[in-house]
Amino acid sequence: MKSIVLALALILFITALATAAMDHRQVLTGPYKTGEEVTQMCLMCHEKQFNDVMKTSHWKWKGPAKLIKGKENSKEEYGKANLFNNFCTVSVIDESIAFCSKCHIGYGWTKVDFDFNDKTKVDCLVCHAREGNYKKTLGGYVDTKLVEQGKMDLLKAAQSVGKPNRDNCGACHFFGGGGDAVKHGDLDSTLSKPKKEQDVHMGAMDFACQNCHVTKEHKIAGGSTFLATHAGRVSCEDCHKGGMEPHKKSQAQNLLSRHVKSLACQTCHIPAFARGQATKMSWDWSTVGRDQRDDSDKPMYQKHKGSFTWAKDVVPTYEWYNGKVERYIMGDKIKDMKQVTYLSKPVGDIGEKDSKIHPFKVHTGKQPADSKNKYLLPFQTYKGLWSHYDWDKAIQVGAKSRGLAYSGKYEFVKTAFYGSINHEVAPKENVLKCRDCHFGSKRFDWKALGYKEDPMKSGGRFTVGLVKEERAKKEPETKATKKK
């Protein structure tokens, strides 16, 4: 009988450990001087989790091209590691990567040939440390200067590990593109503790990121036009269904339900982005090297980066989107160097049943392209252009690092990048109303979207037969179709 009681007690103890948050103060006693020392301790119990992490795009910065039209079956993987943007343009270049990898979930990525199979280089703390003011620096290493100054407590950070909170994710995603609110129009540091008016989910309901970005085996769901891959899509309907069905209690339920067939939820429920602070809207690299200063919080010029524009409370650009994007791939020929080159653009059409109108931030830029070969050029930033301001030298290093031929002649071309808007969901009293879109409103360019005029006047795409599938159903059967 005594042995049965002991066995039951042991089972209850093990079950409690499995279901309750582990107090890591019992096993992580330090002291620790480096992040790698903490990782070695984590490996003793969590080797499976390490194996899971190293399969993800967060670790590799690339993955299967599920989002890129025409590349869905490609064996090559795409992502931050090998695609262009018009912020810092290309992340993975020798020397420059040390700066970019401050946001990598690993330690020591300073060269292109980083060993992605080395478990000891995984950084657990960047996602799981909830205290201790954990910060990373060049190469993704722990900022030891802060430790020495007593501004970061590495032991406290290690002992505080738990489920990620918004600040864990925001340490990188709020500061994408090289600074706060630079890259994403709907993600910045003000979302650490937002008010309800800025984001109803994170403000009023205190959502963690993984409330929507469901995670399994360290694969985090979510795909936007910034990305090439995903580990599962996220949609508003994941939660808003059944008893939580949208507009269920609205007097205009039927009308709104018809809108949902052609409008993404975000289109009405995010009337403007960058509501917490201004976001960067353009970046002109061609002006690098001028001797002028701008020390403002949102600078319009920096000698090592060029010229910028910023905007707050921005009305989005609206486009049809079916979940796929067109992406500029390194080495792609530019048809007309005088026209805008789109680095990321949503795919969709008014005639596609599954396409919906979505909101986007369109970030424009000027960046170097090869005058002879007619393609965009990668260039070395950190320990390169940012120090010597010599474009030719920076391009030579960047092109060689990425295995791209450089003719020796370059020019600056205009680029545009569509970034999808999914955060900063407004409370229901602040969403778009009928007059915000119709009755002469300029918010939507209806003709550019494929309509003859405001659909309030001429009818929606389903009612007037603009959707191909619906049109085919209504077309009368002919002798030709009977033969088929």
C-alpha positions in Angstrom: 0.0 0.0 0.0 2.8 2.4 0.9 4.5 1.8 -2.4 1.3 2.6 -4.3 0.9 5.8 -2.4 4.6 6.8 -3.2 4.0 5.9 -6.9 0.9 8.1 -7.1 2.7 10.9 -5.4 5.5 10.7 -7.9 3.0 10.7 -10.8 1.3 13.8 -9.4 4.7 15.5 -8.9 5.7 14.8 -12.5 2.3 15.9 -13.8 2.6 19.2 -11.9 6.0 19.8 -13.4 4.6 19.2 -16.9 1.6 21.5 -16.5 3.0 24.3 -14.3 5.6 26.8 -15.3 9.1 25.6 -14.2 10.9 27.8 -11.7 14.3 27.9 -13.4 15.9 29.5 -10.3 16.2 25.9 -9.1 18.5 24.8 -11.9 20.0 28.0 -13.4 22.3 29.3 -10.6 25.0 30.9 -12.7 27.0 33.0 -12.8 26.9 33.4 -16.6 29.2 35.6 -18.6 27.9 34.8 -22.1 24.6 33.7 -23.7 26.2 30.5 -25.0 26.8 29.4 -21.3 23.0 29.7 -20.7 22.3 27.8 -24.0 24.5 24.9 -22.8 22.3 24.7 -19.7 19.1 24.8 -21.7 20.4 22.0 -23.9 20.6 19.6 -21.0 16.8 19.4 -20.8 15.5 20.8 -24.1 17.3 19.2 -27.0 14.1 18.4 -28.9 13.1 22.1 -28.7 16.5 23.0 -30.1 16.0 20.6 -33.0 12.6 22.2 -33.6 13.9 25.7 -33.6 16.6 25.0 -36.1 14.0 23.9 -38.7 12.2 27.2 -38.6 12.5 30.3 -40.8 13.2 32.4 -37.6 16.4 30.5 -37.4 17.3 30.1 -41.1 15.8 33.4 -42.2 14.4 31.6 -45.2 12.0 28.7 -46.1 9.9 27.1 -48.8 8.5 29.9 -51.1 4.9 29.3 -50.2 3.9 32.9 -50.7 5.8 33.7 -53.9 3.8 33.3 -57.1 5.5 30.9 -59.5 8.0 29.7 -56.8 5.6 27.5 -54.8 7.3 24.3 -56.0 10.8 25.6 -56.0 13.4 23.5 -54.1 15.3 26.7 -53.2 14.3 28.5 -50.0 13.7 32.2 -49.8 13.6 34.8 -47.1 15.5 37.6 -45.4 18.7 35.7 -46.1 18.5 36.1 -49.9 15.8 38.6 -50.9 15.9 42.3 -51.5 13.9 45.0 -49.6 14.2 48.8 -49.9 15.2 49.4 -46.3 18.8 48.0 -45.7 18.2 46.1 -49.0 20.0 42.7 -48.4 20.7 41.3 -44.9 23.2 38.6 -45.5 26.5 40.0 -46.7 29.9 39.3 -45.1 30.6 41.9 -42.4 27.2 43.6 -42.8 25.4 40.5 -41.4 27.0 41.2 -38.0 24.8 44.3 -37.7 21.7 42.7 -39.1 22.0 39.6 -36.9 21.4 41.6 -33.8 17.9 40.4 -34.4 18.8 36.7 -35.1 17.8 34.1 -32.6 21.3 32.9 -32.4 24.9 33.9 -31.5 27.8 34.6 -33.7 26.4 35.1 -37.2 29.1 37.4 -38.6 29.9 35.7 -41.9 27.8 34.3 -44.7 29.0 30.7 -43.9 27.4 30.6 -40.4 26.9 27.0 -39.1 23.1 26.6 -38.8 23.6 23.1 -37.5 25.4 24.2 -34.3 22.9 23.9 -31.4 25.2 25.8 -29.1 24.6 28.9 -31.2 20.8 29.0 -30.5 19.7 32.0 -28.4 16.8 30.9 -26.1 16.8 34.1 -24.1 15.8 36.5 -26.9 12.4 35.0 -27.0 12.0 33.6 -23.5 13.8 36.0 -21.0 11.2 38.2 -19.3 13.4 40.1 -16.9 17.0 41.2 -16.6 16.9 43.8 -19.5 18.3 41.2 -22.0 19.9 42.9 -25.0 21.9 41.7 -28.0 24.5 43.4 -30.0 26.7 42.9 -33.1 26.7 39.3 -34.3 23.7 38.5 -32.1 25.9 38.2 -29.1 24.9 39.3 -25.6 25.7 42.9 -25.0 28.5 42.4 -22.5 29.1 46.1 -22.0 25.6 46.4 -20.5 26.4 43.4 -18.2 29.7 45.1 -17.1 27.8 48.4 -16.4 25.2 46.6 -14.3 22.5 47.5 -16.7 21.7 43.9 -17.7 21.5 40.9 -15.4 22.2 37.8 -17.4 21.4 35.4 -14.5 18.1 37.1 -13.8 17.3 36.9 -17.5 18.0 33.2 -17.6 16.0 32.5 -14.4 13.0 34.5 -15.7 12.4 32.4 -18.8 8.8 31.7 -19.7 6.3 32.1 -22.6 7.2 35.1 -24.8 5.4 38.4 -24.3 5.0 41.3 -26.7 8.3 42.8 -25.7 10.2 39.6 -26.6 8.7 39.6 -30.1 8.9 43.3 -30.3 12.6 43.4 -29.6 13.0 42.6 -33.3 9.7 43.1 -34.9 9.1 46.6 -33.5 12.5 47.6 -34.7 12.6 46.0 -38.1 14.5 47.9 -40.9 17.0 49.4 -38.5 14.9 51.3 -36.0 11.7 51.8 -34.2 8.7 52.0 -36.5 10.9 51.9 -39.6 9.7 48.8 -41.5 6.3 47.9 -40.4 3.6 50.5 -40.5 1.5 48.6 -37.9 4.3 47.4 -35.4 6.4 49.7 -33.2 7.4 50.1 -29.6 4.1 51.9 -28.6 2.4 48.4 -28.9 4.4 47.3 -25.8 1.6 48.9 -23.7 -1.0 50.3 -26.1 -4.3 51.9 -25.4 -7.5 50.3 -26.6 -7.8 53.0 -29.3 -4.6 52.0 -30.9 -5.1 48.2 -30.8 -8.2 46.6 -29.3 -6.6 43.2 -29.0 -3.2 44.2 -27.4 -4.7 47.2 -25.5 -8.1 46.2 -24.2 -7.4 42.4 -24.1 -3.7 42.4 -23.5 -3.1 39.8 -26.2 0.4 38.2 -26.5 1.5 37.7 -30.1 1.0 34.0 -29.9 -2.7 34.5 -29.1 -3.1 34.9 -32.9 0.3 33.6 -34.2 -0.3 30.1 -32.9 2.9 28.2 -32.3 3.6 24.5 -32.6 7.1 23.0 -32.2 8.5 26.5 -32.4 6.9 27.0 -35.8 5.0 30.4 -35.6 2.0 30.8 -37.8 1.7 34.0 -39.9 2.5 35.1 -43.4 2.6 38.7 -44.8 3.9 40.3 -47.9 7.2 40.9 -46.1 7.8 37.2 -46.1 8.4 34.3 -48.5 7.2 31.4 -46.4 5.0 30.6 -43.5 4.2 27.9 -41.0 0.4 28.3 -41.2 -1.7 31.4 -42.0 -3.4 33.6 -39.5 -6.9 35.1 -40.1 -9.5 37.0 -38.1 -11.9 34.1 -38.7 -9.7 31.8 -36.6 -11.5 33.4 -33.6 -14.4 35.3 -35.1 -16.7 32.4 -36.0 -19.6 30.6 -34.5 -20.7 32.6 -31.4 -18.0 35.2 -32.2 -19.1 35.6 -35.8 -18.5 39.2 -37.0 -21.5 41.6 -37.3 -23.8 39.0 -35.7 -25.5 41.6 -33.5 -25.3 44.4 -36.1 -28.6 45.8 -37.6 -26.7 45.8 -40.9 -25.6 42.2 -40.7 -26.7 41.2 -44.2 -25.1 44.3 -45.8 -21.8 43.8 -43.9 -21.7 40.1 -44.7 -21.8 41.0 -48.4 -18.9 43.3 -47.9 -16.9 40.5 -46.2 -16.9 38.6 -49.6 -14.8 41.3 -51.1 -13.1 43.2 -48.2 -10.6 41.8 -45.7 -11.5 42.5 -42.1 -8.4 44.7 -41.8 -9.7 47.0 -44.5 -12.5 48.4 -42.3 -11.1 47.7 -38.9 -7.7 49.4 -39.5 -8.7 52.8 -40.8 -5.2 54.1 -40.5 -1.7 52.7 -39.6 1.2 54.2 -37.6 -1.3 55.5 -35.1 1.2 55.2 -32.2 4.1 57.0 -33.9 5.3 58.0 -37.4 6.6 55.2 -39.6 9.2 55.5 -42.4 7.6 55.9 -45.8 10.6 56.4 -48.1 14.3 55.8 -48.1 16.6 57.4 -50.7 20.1 55.8 -50.6 21.4 58.0 -53.4 22.1 60.9 -51.1 24.5 59.1 -48.8 27.7 61.0 -47.9 26.5 64.5 -47.6 27.8 66.6 -44.7 24.5 67.5 -43.1 23.1 66.7 -39.6 19.7 65.8 -38.4 19.6 64.7 -34.8 15.8 64.6 -34.5 14.0 61.5 -33.2 12.7 60.8 -36.7 15.6 62.1 -38.8 15.0 63.2 -42.4 18.6 62.6 -43.3 21.6 60.5 -42.0 25.0 60.7 -43.7 25.5 56.9 -43.8 21.9 56.0 -44.9 20.6 58.9 -47.0 17.2 60.7 -47.0 13.9 59.6 -45.5 10.2 60.6 -45.1 8.0 59.7 -42.2 4.2 59.8 -41.7 1.7 59.2 -38.9 -1.9 58.2 -39.0 -1.5 57.0 -42.6 -4.5 56.0 -44.8 -3.4 52.6 -46.3 -3.0 51.8 -50.0 -5.7 49.3 -51.1 -5.1 46.4 -53.5 -6.7 43.0 -54.3 -4.8 40.2 -52.6 -5.3 36.4 -52.8 -2.5 35.5 -50.4 0.3 35.4 -52.9 3.0 38.0 -53.7 5.2 38.8 -56.6 8.8 39.2 -55.4 11.9 40.6 -57.0 14.5 37.7 -56.9 18.2 38.5 -56.8 19.5 38.6 -60.3 16.1 39.4 -61.9 16.4 41.7 -64.9 14.8 45.1 -64.6 12.8 45.8 -67.8 12.9 49.6 -67.5 15.4 51.3 -65.2 13.4 54.5 -65.4 10.2 53.0 -64.0 9.5 51.7 -60.4 10.7 48.2 -59.6 8.4 46.4 -57.3 10.2 44.3 -54.7 7.0 42.9 -53.2 3.6 43.3 -54.6 0.3 41.5 -53.7 -1.3 39.2 -56.3 -5.0 39.4 -56.8 -7.7 40.6 -59.1 -11.3 41.8 -59.0 -12.3 38.8 -61.1 -10.9 36.2 -58.6 -13.4 35.0 -56.1 -10.8 34.4 -53.4 -9.2 37.9 -53.8 -10.2 40.6 -51.3 -9.3 44.2 -50.9 -6.5 44.5 -48.3 -4.7 47.5 -46.8 -1.0 48.0 -47.3 1.9 50.3 -46.5 3.8 51.1 -49.6 7.4 52.0 -48.8 9.3 53.6 -51.7 13.0 53.9 -52.2 16.0 54.6 -54.4 18.8 51.9 -54.4 21.7 51.0 -56.7 21.3 48.8 -59.8 23.9 47.6 -62.3 23.7 49.9 -65.3 24.9 47.2 -67.7 23.5 44.0 -66.2 20.2 45.8 -65.3 19.6 44.2 -61.9 19.6 45.4 -58.3 22.9 45.3 -56.5 23.7 44.2 -52.9 26.2 46.4 -51.0 28.1 46.3 -47.8 26.7 48.6 -45.1 28.4 47.9 -41.7 32.2 48.1 -42.0 31.6 49.3 -45.6 29.4 52.2 -47.0 28.6 53.4 -43.5 32.2 54.1 -42.8 33.8 55.1 -46.2 30.8 56.4 -48.2 32.3 54.8 -51.3 29.5 53.2 -53.4 31.7 51.4 -55.8 33.7 49.8 -53.1 30.6 48.8 -51.1 29.0 47.3 -54.1 32.0 45.3 -55.1 32.1 43.6 -51.6 28.3 43.0 -51.6 28.2 41.6 -55.1 31.1 39.2 -54.4 29.5 38.1 -51.2 26.3 37.2 -52.9 28.0 35.7 -56.1 26.6 38.4 -58.3 28.5 39.9 -61.3 29.2 43.6 -61.1 29.9 45.5 -64.3 31.6 48.4 -62.5 28.8 50.8 -63.5 25.8 51.6 -61.3 22.8 53.9 -61.1 20.0 54.5 -58.7 16.5 53.1 -59.5 13.1 53.7 -57.9 11.7 50.8 -55.9 8.5 50.1 -54.0 7.6 47.5 -51.4 4.1 46.6 -50.3 3.9 45.7 -46.6 0.6 44.2 -45.4 -1.2 45.9 -42.5 -2.7 43.5 -39.9 -2.1 45.1 -36.5 -3.5 48.2 -34.8 -7.1 47.0 -35.0 -9.4 49.8 -33.9 -12.3 49.3 -31.5 -15.7 48.9 -33.2 -16.7 52.6 -32.6 -13.7 53.7 -34.7 -14.0 51.5 -37.7 -14.8 52.8 -41.2 -18.4 53.9 -41.8 -20.3 54.0 -45.1 -19.3 57.6 -45.8 -15.6 56.9 -45.3 -15.6 54.8 -48.5 -18.7 55.9 -50.5 -20.7 59.0 -51.4 -17.8 60.7 -53.0 -15.1 59.7 -50.6 -11.5 59.6 -52.0 -10.3 56.7 -49.8 -10.7 54.1 -52.5 -9.7 54.5 -56.2 -12.6 52.4 -57.5 -11.5 52.5 -61.1 -8.0 51.4 -60.2 -9.5 48.5 -58.3 -11.4 47.4 -61.4 -14.9 48.9 -60.8 -16.6 51.2 -63.3 -17.4 53.6 -60.4 -18.3 53.5 -56.8 -20.0 50.1 -56.4 -22.6 51.8 -54.2 -23.9 53.2 -57.5 -23.3 50.5 -60.0 -23.3 47.3 -57.9 -20.7 45.0 -56.3 -18.5 42.6 -58.3 -20.7 39.6 -57.5 -23.9 41.3 -58.5 -22.7 42.7 -61.8 -20.8 39.6 -62.8 -17.2 40.8 -62.5 -16.1 37.6 -60.7 -15.1 35.0 -63.3 -16.5 32.0 -61.4 -19.8 33.6 -60.7 -20.1 34.9 -64.3 -19.5 31.4 -65.7 -22.4 30.1 -63.6 -24.8 32.7 -65.0 -23.8 32.4 -68.6 -26.4 30.5 -70.6 -25.4 27.1 -72.0 -24.5 27.2 -75.7 -23.9 24.5 -78.3 -20.2 24.9 -77.8 -20.4 24.3 -74.1 -22.8 21.3 -74.7 -20.1 19.7 -76.8 -17.6 20.1 -74.0 
